[in-house]
Structures are given as structure tokens and as C-alpha cells.
Amino acid sequence: MPDETISAAERHAGLRPLASGLRLLTAALDWPRAARHCWLALIFGLAVFALLRPYSHSVYDIYVGASSRWIAGEDIYVRTREYYRYSPLFAVVLTPLAVLPDGASAALWKLLNCGVFAWGLAAWGRRLAGDSWSRDQRAAQLLLAIPLSLHSMYNSQANLMMLGSLLLGMSAAAEEKWNRSALWLAWATLIKGYPLALAMLVGSMFPRRFAPRYLAAVALGLLLPFAAQRPAVVISQYQSWLHHLADSTEIMRERLRSIDQLFVIYGQPLSQQTFAMVGLAGGAVVFLLCLRAVWQGCERRELLRRTFLWFSLWVVLCGPATESCTYVVAAPTIAWAIVEAWRRGRPMYERAMLVASLLMMGPAVTDMFGKLIRNFANEHGSQPVGALFLLAWLAMERSRKRLKPVPPDTPLAPPDLDAPAQASLRRFFVRHRAPRFGRKCPSPAPFDVR
């Protein structure tokens, strides 16, 4: 009887042709073209589906219903199938779609919503993901963002337009196009409220170039509805909006998928006030991390990238209204992390942790793997656990860079901030921080006032 046992060396030798074939296939494939075709097919396929079945598994009827009530001068925040949770300006912008036939309206919304998101992802990859990334790596990031975004694309969530606007705003800031950056971030804030936190972080780092423009853009967005409806109607809509925002956290509490869900699952639920304090503490940690990056002399693009990465994790873990679809905010972050882990040759267990994070935050809680896995994942806090995996990897990556020794004669590059903010932060850290690696903190260098 022949010996059926196979040694490890023989198994390895048998796998060599397969590995070589995969490498040849990967090298021969045009990844940028593949990513472009994949996104176009996905967006247009969803648009055709919406044209044929406009309200199947979709929340678009909530948006277009609010726009129809806006045209009629009725309260847009009354509950129909679900609450409308966005600003009056968002309802005004969608009014042209509200007068179209249902199928055409839903298909156009799919194209617009997913198109802005894809545009933002592409801009993020070109300007913020990494200067040393190749075209294939940027294409891989576009593809890796799909699994976590597919649910929101399928049910027409406005989170996609909000996230695309954030990415476009951060990309514009990386190129010092401050007017464009302020407009995009203001528009994102008027879709959902929590982009205000990201705008505050960027405004604290660029107080003269960004903050005034952003405040002016938000003010303009709040005033624009008065040009589309009677002042009394607009004022009543703003009153209803503020009242709804005050109550929405309690209304949605059973649907939250933030870190609070883990405490509920394991029998130690947090009160609403306690969770609010956790969110504030998380926001303070993100702010301190951004200040630390400023002190370390990060180049502007690196500074903006770090800011968005930490902000996205704060949204999904500590956000006041984090639902299952809100995890799309982490799609650029997890896609960036996976590409970066492979590019830098990180250990296999780190790569496996990031892949598990992607699956747990996205496909595992949808019908992609079947109802059994979806229910199990939701019952055991799959999404916040996946976000914690991603947070752990980012923390390991930051500690890895922090422990890297710096030659004593390397000059500290001044942060790319406004001159008064630079001088203020530098004086603060010189006064309160001890020198590292035996280096004395240098005196403030002359700054470029722009």
C-alpha cells in the first residue's frame, strides 16, 4: 500500500506552481483599470436596479418624502416610515429629484450618491493615502473599500455622500485649496452632524486658513433654505430639526452599534450620560493625538491623514448615533490599513487581524454570508469588535514609529500650521514637555505666514 503521508517540504514544493501562477496573474492584471471598471459596473448596476425597483431595500423614500413635504410647506420631521434626520438644506437640494418619476428619481440618486463617494475615495487615494504608493496600491484601496460600503450603496444611505464630501474636503486641504475644503466639509456637516468634529480638528490646526471659511460656509448653508421657502416655514423646520436632534439619540438607542453595544451584550449597559462622557473622552484623546502629530512636525498631508483616521474610529466607536450603516465611515481607514500593512511587510497575524476587522465591520453583518452568520455577528457585537481590531493595529503602527530612534542632529521640521498657532503650540510643548532622546527642544524657527 503506498505511503499517503506527504512531508511539509513536498507540500511546499507542490504549492510553488500555484503561487507562481498567482504572482504572474497579479503582475499581468491592470489593477487601476480593474478598479475603475468594477466601480462603474457596481454604480450603474445599482442605478438600473433602482430604476426598476425604486423603493426595494432603500431609505431613499425618506429623503424624497421630506423634499415633497418641503415643497408643500409641511413639517419634514414628522415620522412616516422612519424619521428624517438631516438638515433642511439637504431636503432643499433633493427637491429637483422629488418632482421626477419614482424610478428615474431613485436611479439618479444612486448615481449621485455613489458617484460622490467614489470621487472622494479616488481623491483620498491620490492626495492623502501615501506619496510613495503605486497606482496598483491606490487601485487596491478602491477595491478594498467596497465590502464595507456595499450595504450603504444598496440601500441608498446618504452616509455615502457625506463621507465622499469629507474625503474631498480633506483632499482639498492637502492641496491648500481652503475655500473648496471649507465648502465640502460644511456640506458634509449639513448632511450629518458629526462631521462638525472633524471640522473642529482641522480648524484647530489651521485656524486662519480654514476656520473662518468653514464658519462662513456653514452660515451660508443655514441661510440658503430661506431663499426656497417662506421664512416662517423655514424657522419652524429648524425648530423641528433641533428638537429631533435632541431626541434622536434616545430614539435610536436600540439600534446603536458603537462600543456601547458591547456593554449591553455582556450585561453592563452604560447610561446615556455615561456613554456621552465616553464619547467626550474619546474626542479629547483624538484631539491630543492630533496635537502630538503637530508637535512631531508632521507634513501637512500626513497630519490630515492621521486626523481622518482617528476621527473615523471615534465616529464608529463613540459616535452618538452610530448605526450599522455608519461603519462605512471606516471604509477608507480599513482599506488604507490593509494596503499599508502589505506594503510595509507587516507580520501575517497583523494582516489577518485587519482582514478580520474588515469582514466583521461589513460583510458579516449583512446577508452576504447568510442569515445565520449575520444574526450571530449582530448578537455578539461584531462591528465594534472589528473596529477595536483596527484601533489596535493603528496603535501598534504609531508605537512602532514612535520607538524608532531619531538621530540627534536631525532638525525638527516646523508643523505646517498658521504662524500664530505654530508659535503657541511650540511654546506650550517647550514649557511642558521634557526633551526626548537627549535632545534639547529647539527654539521656534521662522515660519512661513500664508
N, C-alpha and C positions, 0 to 999 in steps of 0.2 A: 504494500500500500504506500503510495508516495507521501512524502512528508508535506503536510499542508501549512506548516508554520513558515512565516516569512519574517526575516530579520528586519530591523529598523533601517539598515543600510539599503536593503533591497527595496523596501517601500519607498525610501527617499529617491533611489535611482529610478523607480517606476514613475514617480511624480514629476521628474525633471522635464520630460517632453511636454506634459500639460502646462507646467509653469512657463516653459519657453514659449509655448504657443500663446498663452495669455499675455506675456510680455510683448510678443510680436503684434498681437491684435491691438493691444493698448497703444503701441507706438504708431501703428498704421491708422488708427482712428483719429479723425479730425474732431477733437473734443469741443472746440468753440462752435463749430457748425452743428454738431450733435445737440449741444445745449440749446442753441437757438431754435433748431427745428423742434425739439421736444417742447419747449415753452410755447412756440407758436401753435403746435398741434393741440396742446393742452388748453390754451386760452380759447382758440376758435372752436374746439370740440365742446367746451363748456358753454360757449355762446350759442352754438346750434342747439344744444340740449335745452338751454333756457328759452330759445325761440319756440321750441316745440312744447315744452312743459314749463311755463314761466314761473309757477309757484310750487314746483315739486322740490321738497327739501331745501327751501330757501327762506331767508328772512327779508328778502327784498320787498315783499308786500308791506312790511312795517315801515320801511323808508318811503315808498311811493305813496302809501296811505297818509303819512304825515304831510307830504308835499301837497296832496289833494286837499287835505283839511286846511293847510296854509292858504291855498288859493281861495277857499271858501270862507276864510276868516274865522275858522273854528279852532278850538284848543287842540294842538298837535300832541299833547302829552297825556291825553285820556287813553286808558287801556283798551285795546282792541284784542287781537290775538295775543299780543305781547306789548310791553311798554316801548315807546320810542325814547331813546336815551341820549340823543345828540342835540347839538345846538340848533337854534332857529336858522342860522346861516346854512347849515347842511341841508335842511328841508328846502330852503330857497334855491340852492344850487341844483337840486334834483327836480325842480318844478318843470323844466322842459321835458323830462322823461315821463312825468305824470300824465301828460296830455297825449302820449303816444299809445298805440295798442299794446296790450299786455305783453305779448311775445316779443315785439320789437324793443319795448322798453327794457324788459329783463335782459335781453341779449346785449343791448348797448351798455347796460350797467356792468355786465360781466366783462365786456371788452375794456371799459374804462377802469373798473376796479382792479382787475388783474393786470392790466397794462401799466398802470401807475406803479403797482407793486414790482413788476418785473423791471421796469425802468429804474426804480430805486435800487433794486438788488444789483443791477448791472453797474450803476454809478458807484455804489459801495465797493464792488469788486475792483473797479478801475482806480478809484481815488483813495480808498481807505483800507482795503483789506491788507495790502502789503506791497511796498515798492518793488520788492525782489520776486514777487510772484510771476510765474509764467502765464501765458494765455490759457494753457491747459488747466492750470490750477484755478484760475478765475472761472473757467467753464465748469470745473468740478464743483466749485462753491454754488454756482447757479443750480446745478442738478441736485446737490445735497439739501438745498432749501425746500425742494418740492415736498418731501414726505411730511414735513411739519406744517406746510402751507395748504396742502390739498383739501383738508376739511373746510377751511375758510373759503377757499376758491369755489368749492362745490356748493356751499350754502349761501354764497354772496355776502359774506360778512364785510362790513365797512372797515374792519381792522386792517384789511389789506391796503386800502387807500391811505389810511392813517400811517401805517408802517412805511409804505412807499414814500410818503411825504417826508417822514422823519429821515429816511436814508438820503433822499435828495437834498434835504436841508443840511445834513451833516456833510455830505459830499461838497455842497456849495461852500460851506465854511472852510473845508480843507483847501479850497482854491481861492479863499479870501473874497468870495462873492457874497458879501454880507447882506445886501438887500434881498437877494434871492434866497439865502439861507433863512432870513427872518420871515419871509413870506411863507415858505414851505412849513417851517415849524409852527407858525401861527395858524395856518390852515389845519395842521395835524391836531393842534390844541383845541380848535373849534369843532373837530370831529369827536375826539375823545378828550377827557380832561387830563389824564395822567401825562401826556407829553409836556405839560407845563413843568414837570420835574426836570426833564431833560433840558428844556429851555433855560431853567434857572441855573443848572450846572454850567451850560455854555455861557450864559450871561455873567456868571461869577468869574469865569476865566477870561472873558473878552468883554469887559463892562462898557467900554466906549464904542467898540466897533459893532457889537451885536445887540446888547440890551436895549438901547433906545430904539433901534429899528424894529426889534421884536415887539416892544410895547406899542409902538405906532401901528404895526400890522395887526395886532390883536384888537386894538381900539377901532381900526377901520373895519375889521370883520364884524365887530359887535354893532357897528353903525349901519352897515350895508342893508340889513333887513328893513330898516326904516324907509329905504327907497323902493321897497317892493310891497309894502302893505301900510295900512293906516297906523299912525303912531300908537293909538290906544290898543290896537290888536297886538302890535309888536311888544309893547310893555307888558301886556297880560301874558304873552308867550314866555317872556323872560322870567316873569314871576313863577309861572308853572314849571319852567326848567329848573330854577333854583330850588323850588320845593321838591321836585322829583330827585334832584341830585342829593338832597339832604336825606331822603328816604330810601334811595336805591340800594345802599349797602345792606340794609336790613331786609329789603325785599328779595335780594339775590343771595342771601346768606347760605341757603341750602345748595346753591349751585357753585359756590366758590371752590376753586381748585388751587388755592395758594397753600403756603405751608400750614395754614390754619387747618386744612383738611386732615393733615397727619395727626394733629392733636385730637380731632374729633374721632378719627378711626380708632385710635388707641386709648379712647376713653378719658381724655383730659382736655375737653374743649376749652378754648380761650374765650373770654368775654369780648364783646365788641370793643370796649375801651382798651383791654389788654392788647388785642391784636392791632389796634390803632397805634399804641405805643411801640409795638414791634416794628410796624411799618415806618414810624418816625426814626427809630433807632437804625433800621436798615438804610434809610435815606441819609442819615448822618454819616454812616460808615462809607457809603458811596461818595459823599462829598469829601470826606477826609482822604479817601483813595485818590480822588481827582487832585486835591491839593498836594498830595505826595508826588503824584506824577508831575505836577508843575514844578515842585522843588527839584526833582531829579533832572530837570532841564529837557523834558520830552519835546521832540519836534512836534509841530502843530498837528500833523496827520496822526501820529502815534497818540497824542493826547486826546484827540477827538475819537479815535477808535476805542481806546480804553474807556472813555466816558460812556460811549454807547453800549459796550459790552457789559459794564457793571449796571447801567440803567436797565437794560433788558432783563437781567436776572432779578433786580429789585422789583420790576413790574410783575413777573410771574410768581415770585415767592412772597412778596409783601404787598402787592398792589391791593387797593381797596375793593376792586371789582374784577378779580381775575377769574374768568370762566375757562372752560376747556379750549375755546377758540382763541382766547387771549394768548395762548402759548405760541402763536405764530410770531409774536414779537421776538421770541428767542431763535427763530429760524436763521437769521443772518449770523447770530452768535455761534450756534452749534455747527453750522456749515463752515464758518471760518475756523473754528477749533479743530474740526476733523482734518481739514486740509493742512492746517498748520502742524498738527501732530504728525501726519505722514511726511510732510515736507522736512521737518526737523528730525525725523527718525526717532520719535519718542518710543518708549518701551511698548510692547504689544499689549500689556494689561491696561495702559492708558488709552490706547486706541480702542480696545474693547469697551472700556468704560464710556467713551464718547459715543460709540455706536449704540450701546445700550441706552444712553441718555436720549439720543435721537429717537429710537424706537419707543421708549417709554413716554416721551412727551407728545409723540404724534401718532404713528400708526396703531400702537397698542390700544388706544382708547377710541378707535374708530372700528367700523365693520371690516377693515382691510384684513384682519386676522380672524374674523369670525366673532359671533356674539359671545361665546364662552370666554375668550381671552379679553374681549372688551369689558365685560362685566367684572371679571377678576381684576383687571388693571384698575378700573374705577373704584372698586371696593377696597383696594389696598394702596391707594394714593400713588399710582404710577407716575403721574405728571410731576408733582412736587419732588418725588424721589429722583426722577430723571434730571430735574433742574438742579438738585443738590449734587448729583454726579458732575454736572457741568461746572457748577460753582467750585467743587473740589479740584477739578482739573485746572481751572483758571488760577486758583490759589497756588497750586503746585507750580504752575508756569511762572507766576510772579515771584515766588520764593526762589525758584531756580535762577532767575535773572538777578534777584536781589543779592544772592550769595556769591555771585560772580565777582571776583576781586577787581578793583579799579586801580590802574597804575597811578602812583602818587602825583606824577607830573601831568595827568590828563586834566585840562581845564574844564570847568563846568560851563556848559552852554546855557545862556540865559533862556528862560521859558519864553515862548512866542506869545506873549500877552501884551496888553497895553502897558505903557511905561509906568504909570502910577501904580497899577496892580502888581507889576513885577517888583517894583521897589518896595511896596508894602509887604508882599509875601516874603521877599528876601530878608527884610529887616526882622520879620516875625520869626522865621526859622533860624536866623543867625542868633537871635536872642534866646530862643527856647530849645534849640537842638544841639546836642553835643557833636563834635566832629567825628566822622567815621573813617576807618582805615588809617588813622593817624594823620588825616589831612585837616588843615585849617580851612574854615569856611571863607571863601574869597570875598573880598569887598565887592559891592554891586558894580558890574561893568556898565558902560554906557549903553543905553537901549535905543532901539530904533523906534521913534514915535511915529505911528502911522495913523 
